[in-house]
Amino acid sequence: MPGWHDVTEPYRQSGQLEVVGLIQEQHPDRAALFMQWKDMDWPLWVDSLNLLELPAVPYTLLINESGRIRYVGPSQEEFLSFMAEPVPQKASLDLFEGLERPDLGWLHRQAKSTQQSSAWLAYAQALYLWHWDTKSASCLDAFEQALASDPGNGWIHFRKGVAHRRLFDQQLLADPIELELAMKHWQKALSLDPDQYIWRRRLQQYGPRLDKPYAFYDWVKEARHALKARGEVPLSLIIEPVGSEIAKPNESLKGNAPRVTQIQIETDKIGAVIGPGGKNIKMIIEKTGADLDINDDGIVKIFSTSEEASELAKKYVLATAVGPQAGETWDGEIVKVLDGVGAIVEMFGGNSGLVHISQLAHERVANVTDVVNVGDKVQVKIMGTDFKGRTSLSIKALTENPNPRPKKEEKEEANA
């Protein structure tokens, strides 16, 4: 993540911080080439199966010397606060302490004796991670056994697709059947959970041109040229990206392809847009039907087949990154009533504001609860900020006044 690289590099150079990249890529060698191109020299951990079950990327964890996760998806301010924390006593974190290969024989016996999907999945994953070169067929069979017991499990479908794609890559004469099976299982996984961004991205990376928001690996040629110009030898790739992996979306089918809207946010707001556990980005996708891609420099690309969905997604992203803007209309929920003052409304992305009692209705309101109560769903207009810096909201601004005051001319005529 280039944005984070600038912030973390001084601490890494001084020995205060260890940085490890965690990627969800099918081809980690391509990620390594990209990092060489961008001068990011920290090690990479690969989780092609998404064993962490992350809903979206990027994903940042801050772990202290005792192995305790202090922040998930932190802002850059939280990172600086984390670095200022005192080192815990008895700090003895060894990420590889006690790491052993799983007992395949025991895992296989457990799977056969229990016939549980979870047992077959554990066996399949162990084969994929530790014994692929000699037991790829057994690995695929174990995934199939897991699906037989739990055919509606999206995680099994996704991981079996990863295995089929790996088998496709290692064959001297690649069998297109393996690629078709990979796509089939990834599509099934996404149909079971349409909001799983990483599953969607895997399909976009390797799928047909119509499904692509942009070309995923067209940077490889540019990266190699830049590295050679710097006098470096580009890292080699095990499998060269070809075909749809480097192709741009088919412009001749533009009417059916998604339109792209691009906006820029601060890099320290990326985590806020994604939300804890991907909550916010999943909600944006669910509410708008648009798809989002956020890169490490804070560039957000919104893909949609309609302008309405694109603008709505843009509104949600900006509200999360910079807060609601004056003049906008938002749906919200009353979360607190302040007697004689007004009501607190919570909107998307954790944003909240105050509807003053004078902004609840056009007529005079004696008690806030005569108009709204905690739990009520309301629509509000952003009016700006009050003298305390709070977001000021109005409900009455969105309704017609049933008893409007006479205009000046009408008053004069009435007094004539």
C-alpha positions as CSV (number, residue, x, y, z in Angstrom):
1,M,0.0,0.0,0.0
2,P,2.0,3.1,-1.2
3,G,0.1,5.5,1.1
4,W,0.9,3.5,4.1
5,H,4.5,2.9,2.9
6,D,5.3,6.6,3.3
7,V,4.0,6.6,6.8
8,T,5.5,3.3,8.0
9,E,8.9,3.4,6.3
10,P,10.7,5.7,8.8
11,Y,9.7,3.3,11.7
12,R,10.7,0.3,9.7
13,Q,14.1,1.8,8.8
14,S,14.7,2.6,12.5
15,G,13.9,-1.0,13.5
16,Q,10.8,0.0,15.5
17,L,8.4,-1.7,13.1
18,E,8.2,-5.0,11.2
19,V,6.0,-4.7,8.1
20,V,4.5,-7.8,6.4
21,G,2.2,-7.7,3.4
22,L,-0.7,-10.0,3.3
23,I,-2.2,-10.6,-0.1
24,Q,-5.3,-12.5,-1.4
25,E,-3.9,-13.0,-4.8
26,Q,-4.0,-16.1,-7.0
27,H,-0.6,-15.3,-8.4
28,P,1.7,-13.9,-5.6
29,D,4.7,-13.6,-8.1
30,R,2.8,-10.8,-9.9
31,A,2.3,-9.0,-6.6
32,A,6.0,-9.3,-5.9
33,L,6.8,-7.8,-9.3
34,F,4.5,-4.9,-8.6
35,M,6.2,-4.3,-5.2
36,Q,9.6,-4.3,-6.8
37,W,8.4,-1.7,-9.3
38,K,7.0,0.5,-6.5
39,D,10.1,0.1,-4.3
40,M,8.2,-1.8,-1.5
41,D,10.6,-4.3,-0.1
42,W,8.8,-5.9,2.8
43,P,8.0,-9.6,2.8
44,L,4.7,-11.0,1.5
45,W,2.4,-13.5,3.1
46,V,0.1,-15.2,0.7
47,D,-3.5,-16.2,1.5
48,S,-4.9,-17.3,-1.9
49,L,-7.6,-19.4,-0.2
50,N,-8.6,-16.4,1.9
51,L,-8.4,-18.4,5.1
52,L,-8.7,-15.2,7.0
53,E,-12.2,-14.8,5.4
54,L,-11.6,-11.2,4.7
55,P,-14.6,-9.5,2.9
56,A,-12.5,-6.8,1.2
57,V,-9.1,-5.3,0.7
58,P,-7.0,-3.4,1.7
59,Y,-6.9,-4.7,5.2
60,T,-4.5,-3.5,7.9
61,L,-3.8,-5.1,11.3
62,L,-1.5,-3.5,13.9
63,I,-0.1,-6.1,16.2
64,N,2.0,-5.3,19.3
65,E,5.1,-7.2,20.6
66,S,2.9,-9.5,22.7
67,G,0.9,-10.7,19.6
68,R,-2.2,-8.7,20.6
69,I,-4.1,-7.1,17.7
70,R,-4.5,-3.5,18.8
71,Y,-6.2,-2.0,15.7
72,V,-8.1,-3.4,12.7
73,G,-8.3,-1.1,9.7
74,P,-6.7,1.8,11.5
75,S,-6.4,5.4,10.3
76,Q,-2.9,6.9,10.0
77,E,-3.5,8.8,13.3
78,E,-4.3,5.5,15.0
79,F,-1.1,4.1,13.6
80,L,1.0,7.0,15.1
81,S,-0.8,6.5,18.4
82,F,0.0,2.7,18.2
83,M,3.7,3.5,17.6
84,A,3.8,5.8,20.7
85,E,2.5,3.0,23.0
86,P,5.1,1.6,25.4
87,V,6.5,-1.8,24.6
88,P,4.7,-4.4,26.7
89,Q,6.7,-6.3,29.3
90,K,7.6,-9.9,28.3
91,A,7.4,-9.0,24.7
92,S,8.3,-12.2,23.0
93,L,6.4,-12.4,19.7
94,D,7.6,-15.2,17.4
95,L,5.2,-15.6,14.5
96,F,6.6,-19.0,13.6
97,E,7.0,-20.4,17.1
98,G,5.5,-23.9,17.2
99,L,4.6,-23.9,13.5
100,E,4.4,-27.5,12.2
101,R,3.0,-29.2,9.2
102,P,-0.4,-30.7,9.8
103,D,-0.8,-34.4,10.4
104,L,-2.3,-35.4,7.1
105,G,-3.0,-39.0,8.2
106,W,-5.0,-37.8,11.2
107,L,-6.9,-35.2,9.1
108,H,-7.8,-37.8,6.6
109,R,-9.0,-40.3,9.2
110,Q,-11.1,-37.6,10.8
111,A,-12.7,-36.7,7.5
112,K,-13.5,-40.3,6.6
113,S,-14.8,-41.2,10.0
114,T,-17.0,-38.2,10.6
115,Q,-17.9,-37.4,7.0
116,Q,-18.3,-33.8,8.1
117,S,-17.9,-30.9,5.7
118,S,-15.6,-29.1,8.1
119,A,-13.3,-32.1,8.4
120,W,-13.0,-32.6,4.6
121,L,-12.4,-28.9,4.2
122,A,-9.5,-28.9,6.7
123,Y,-8.0,-31.9,4.9
124,A,-8.3,-30.3,1.5
125,Q,-6.8,-27.0,2.7
126,A,-3.8,-28.9,4.3
127,L,-3.2,-30.7,1.0
128,Y,-3.4,-27.4,-0.9
129,L,-1.0,-25.6,1.4
130,W,1.6,-28.3,2.2
131,H,1.3,-31.2,-0.4
132,W,0.0,-29.7,-3.6
133,D,2.8,-30.9,-5.8
134,T,2.2,-34.6,-5.1
135,K,-1.5,-34.6,-4.0
136,S,-3.3,-32.1,-6.1
137,A,-5.9,-34.7,-7.3
138,S,-6.5,-35.7,-3.6
139,C,-6.9,-32.1,-2.7
140,L,-9.6,-31.5,-5.3
141,D,-11.4,-34.7,-4.3
142,A,-11.4,-33.6,-0.7
143,F,-12.9,-30.2,-1.6
144,E,-15.6,-32.2,-3.6
145,Q,-16.3,-34.3,-0.5
146,A,-16.7,-31.2,1.6
147,L,-19.2,-29.8,-1.0
148,A,-21.2,-33.0,-1.0
149,S,-21.9,-32.4,2.7
150,D,-22.5,-28.7,2.4
151,P,-23.2,-27.6,-1.2
152,G,-24.4,-24.2,-0.1
153,N,-21.1,-23.2,1.5
154,G,-19.6,-20.3,-0.6
155,W,-16.2,-20.6,1.1
156,I,-15.8,-24.2,-0.2
157,H,-16.8,-23.2,-3.7
158,F,-14.4,-20.3,-3.7
159,R,-11.4,-22.4,-2.5
160,K,-12.2,-25.3,-4.8
161,G,-12.1,-22.7,-7.6
162,V,-8.7,-21.5,-6.5
163,A,-7.4,-25.1,-6.6
164,H,-8.8,-25.6,-10.2
165,R,-7.1,-22.4,-11.3
166,R,-3.8,-23.5,-9.7
167,L,-4.0,-26.8,-11.6
168,F,-4.7,-25.0,-14.8
169,D,-1.6,-22.8,-14.3
170,Q,0.8,-25.7,-13.7
171,Q,-0.1,-27.8,-16.7
172,L,2.2,-27.6,-19.7
173,L,-0.8,-27.9,-22.0
174,A,-3.4,-26.1,-20.0
175,D,-6.7,-27.8,-19.9
176,P,-9.5,-25.2,-20.4
177,I,-11.8,-27.4,-18.4
178,E,-9.9,-26.5,-15.2
179,L,-10.3,-22.8,-15.9
180,E,-14.0,-23.3,-16.6
181,L,-14.4,-25.2,-13.3
182,A,-12.6,-22.4,-11.5
183,M,-15.0,-19.9,-12.9
184,K,-18.0,-22.1,-12.2
185,H,-17.1,-22.4,-8.5
186,W,-16.2,-18.7,-8.1
187,Q,-19.5,-17.7,-9.7
188,K,-21.4,-20.1,-7.5
189,A,-19.6,-18.7,-4.4
190,L,-20.5,-15.1,-5.4
191,S,-24.2,-16.1,-6.0
192,L,-24.3,-17.3,-2.4
193,D,-22.8,-14.1,-1.1
194,P,-23.0,-11.2,-3.7
195,D,-21.3,-8.8,-1.2
196,Q,-18.1,-10.8,-0.9
197,Y,-15.7,-8.3,-2.6
198,I,-12.7,-10.7,-2.9
199,W,-14.7,-13.4,-4.6
200,R,-16.1,-10.8,-7.1
201,R,-12.5,-9.5,-7.7
202,R,-11.2,-13.0,-8.5
203,L,-13.9,-13.3,-11.1
204,Q,-13.1,-9.9,-12.6
205,Q,-9.3,-10.7,-12.7
206,Y,-9.6,-13.9,-14.7
207,G,-13.1,-13.8,-16.2
208,P,-14.5,-12.5,-19.5
209,R,-13.9,-9.0,-20.8
210,L,-17.5,-8.0,-20.1
211,D,-17.1,-8.7,-16.4
212,K,-14.0,-6.4,-16.1
213,P,-14.2,-2.9,-14.8
214,Y,-10.6,-2.5,-16.2
215,A,-7.6,-4.5,-17.2
216,F,-6.0,-6.0,-14.1
217,Y,-2.5,-6.9,-15.4
218,D,-1.8,-4.5,-18.2
219,W,0.8,-2.8,-15.9
220,V,3.3,-5.7,-16.2
221,K,4.9,-4.4,-19.4
222,E,5.3,-0.9,-18.0
223,A,6.7,-2.3,-14.7
224,R,9.4,-4.3,-16.5
225,H,10.4,-1.3,-18.7
226,A,10.7,1.0,-15.7
227,L,12.8,-1.6,-13.7
228,K,15.2,-2.1,-16.6
229,A,15.5,1.6,-17.0
230,R,16.6,1.8,-13.3
231,G,19.2,-0.9,-14.0
232,E,17.2,-3.6,-12.1
233,V,16.4,-7.1,-13.3
234,P,12.6,-7.6,-13.1
235,L,11.4,-10.5,-11.0
236,S,10.2,-13.4,-13.3
237,L,6.6,-14.5,-13.4
238,I,5.7,-18.2,-13.1
239,I,2.7,-17.7,-15.4
240,E,2.5,-14.7,-17.8
241,P,-0.8,-12.9,-17.8
242,V,-2.5,-13.4,-21.1
243,G,-5.8,-13.0,-22.8
244,S,-8.6,-11.6,-20.7
245,E,-6.2,-11.0,-17.8
246,I,-4.6,-8.1,-19.7
247,A,-7.5,-7.2,-22.0
248,K,-9.5,-4.0,-21.4
249,P,-13.3,-4.2,-21.2
250,N,-14.8,-4.5,-24.7
251,E,-15.8,-0.9,-25.7
252,S,-18.0,-2.2,-28.5
253,L,-20.3,-3.6,-25.8
254,K,-20.3,-0.4,-23.9
255,G,-24.0,-0.4,-23.4
256,N,-23.8,-3.5,-21.4
257,A,-20.5,-2.8,-19.6
258,P,-20.3,-0.9,-16.4
259,R,-19.6,2.9,-16.4
260,V,-16.7,4.0,-14.3
261,T,-16.7,7.0,-11.9
262,Q,-13.4,7.9,-10.2
263,I,-13.0,9.9,-7.0
264,Q,-10.1,10.6,-4.7
265,I,-10.1,10.2,-1.0
266,E,-7.4,10.7,1.6
267,T,-5.4,7.5,2.2
268,D,-6.1,7.6,5.9
269,K,-9.8,7.4,5.1
270,I,-9.6,4.1,3.1
271,G,-10.2,2.1,6.3
272,A,-13.3,4.2,7.1
273,V,-14.8,3.6,3.7
274,I,-14.2,-0.1,3.9
275,G,-15.4,-0.2,7.5
276,P,-14.8,-2.8,10.2
277,G,-14.9,-6.2,8.6
278,G,-15.9,-4.6,5.3
279,K,-19.2,-3.4,6.8
280,N,-19.4,-0.1,5.0
281,I,-18.2,-1.1,1.5
282,K,-20.6,-4.1,1.6
283,M,-23.4,-1.8,2.6
284,I,-22.6,0.6,-0.3
285,I,-22.6,-2.3,-2.8
286,E,-25.9,-3.7,-1.3
287,K,-27.7,-0.3,-1.3
288,T,-26.6,0.9,-4.7
289,G,-25.9,-2.2,-6.8
290,A,-22.6,-0.6,-7.9
291,D,-19.2,-2.2,-7.5
292,L,-16.2,-0.5,-5.9
293,D,-12.5,-0.8,-6.2
294,I,-10.2,1.2,-3.8
295,N,-6.5,1.3,-4.5
296,D,-3.8,2.0,-2.1
297,D,-3.5,5.7,-3.2
298,G,-7.0,6.5,-2.2
299,I,-8.5,6.4,-5.7
300,V,-12.0,4.9,-5.6
301,K,-13.4,3.5,-8.8
302,I,-17.2,3.0,-8.9
303,F,-18.6,0.6,-11.6
304,S,-22.2,0.7,-12.4
305,T,-24.6,0.3,-15.3
306,S,-26.6,3.4,-14.3
307,E,-25.8,7.0,-13.5
308,E,-28.2,6.9,-10.6
309,A,-26.4,4.0,-8.9
310,S,-23.0,5.5,-9.6
311,E,-24.0,8.9,-8.0
312,L,-25.5,7.2,-5.0
313,A,-22.4,5.1,-4.4
314,K,-20.3,8.3,-4.8
315,K,-22.4,10.0,-2.2
316,Y,-22.0,7.2,0.3
317,V,-18.2,7.0,-0.2
318,L,-17.8,10.8,0.3
319,A,-20.1,10.8,3.3
320,T,-17.9,8.1,4.9
321,A,-14.6,9.8,3.9
322,V,-15.4,13.5,4.5
323,G,-18.8,13.5,6.1
324,P,-22.2,14.6,4.8
325,Q,-22.4,17.8,2.9
326,A,-24.8,20.7,3.2
327,G,-27.9,20.4,1.0
328,E,-27.8,16.6,0.9
329,T,-30.7,14.4,1.9
330,W,-30.1,11.3,4.0
331,D,-32.1,8.5,5.6
332,G,-31.3,8.0,9.2
333,E,-32.6,6.7,12.6
334,I,-33.4,8.6,15.8
335,V,-30.9,7.2,18.3
336,K,-31.3,9.8,21.1
337,V,-33.9,12.3,22.3
338,L,-32.8,15.4,24.1
339,D,-35.7,16.9,25.9
340,G,-36.3,20.5,25.0
341,V,-33.4,20.5,22.6
342,G,-34.0,18.0,19.7
343,A,-33.0,14.6,18.5
344,I,-29.8,12.9,17.4
345,V,-30.0,11.1,14.1
346,E,-27.5,8.5,13.0
347,M,-26.9,8.2,9.2
348,F,-24.8,6.0,7.0
349,G,-21.1,5.3,8.0
350,G,-21.6,6.3,11.6
351,N,-22.3,9.9,10.8
352,S,-24.7,11.7,13.1
353,G,-26.2,15.1,13.6
354,L,-28.7,17.1,15.6
355,V,-32.3,18.0,14.5
356,H,-33.0,21.0,16.7
357,I,-36.5,21.0,18.1
358,S,-37.3,24.0,15.9
359,Q,-36.4,21.9,12.8
360,L,-38.7,18.9,13.6
361,A,-41.9,20.4,12.2
362,H,-43.3,23.6,10.8
363,E,-45.7,24.1,13.7
364,R,-44.4,24.8,17.2
365,V,-43.3,21.6,19.0
366,A,-43.6,21.5,22.8
367,N,-42.1,18.0,23.3
368,V,-39.6,16.3,21.0
369,T,-41.4,12.9,21.6
370,D,-44.6,14.4,20.2
371,V,-42.9,14.2,16.8
372,V,-40.2,11.5,17.0
373,N,-39.0,8.8,19.3
374,V,-35.9,6.6,19.5
375,G,-35.9,4.0,16.7
376,D,-37.9,6.1,14.3
377,K,-36.7,6.1,10.7
378,V,-36.5,9.6,9.3
379,Q,-35.3,11.5,6.3
380,V,-33.2,14.6,7.0
381,K,-31.6,17.4,5.1
382,I,-28.0,18.5,5.9
383,M,-28.2,22.2,6.9
384,G,-24.5,22.7,7.8
385,T,-22.8,22.8,11.2
386,D,-24.0,24.6,14.4
387,F,-21.9,26.8,16.7
388,K,-20.5,23.6,18.4
389,G,-19.3,22.1,15.2
390,R,-22.1,19.5,15.1
391,T,-23.9,18.5,11.9
392,S,-27.1,20.4,11.8
393,L,-30.1,18.6,10.4
394,S,-33.7,19.4,9.5
395,I,-36.8,17.3,9.0
396,K,-39.2,20.1,8.3
397,A,-37.0,21.3,5.4
398,L,-38.2,18.3,3.4
399,T,-41.9,18.8,4.0
400,E,-44.3,21.4,2.8
401,N,-45.5,23.9,5.3
402,P,-49.3,23.4,5.6
403,N,-49.8,27.0,6.9
404,P,-47.2,29.1,5.0
405,R,-46.8,32.7,6.1
406,P,-48.3,35.3,3.7
407,K,-45.9,36.8,1.2
408,K,-45.0,40.5,1.6
409,E,-47.3,41.6,-1.2
410,E,-50.2,39.6,0.3
411,K,-49.6,41.2,3.7
412,E,-49.7,44.7,2.1
413,E,-52.9,43.8,0.2
414,A,-54.5,42.5,3.3
415,N,-53.7,45.7,5.2
416,A,-54.9,48.0,2.4
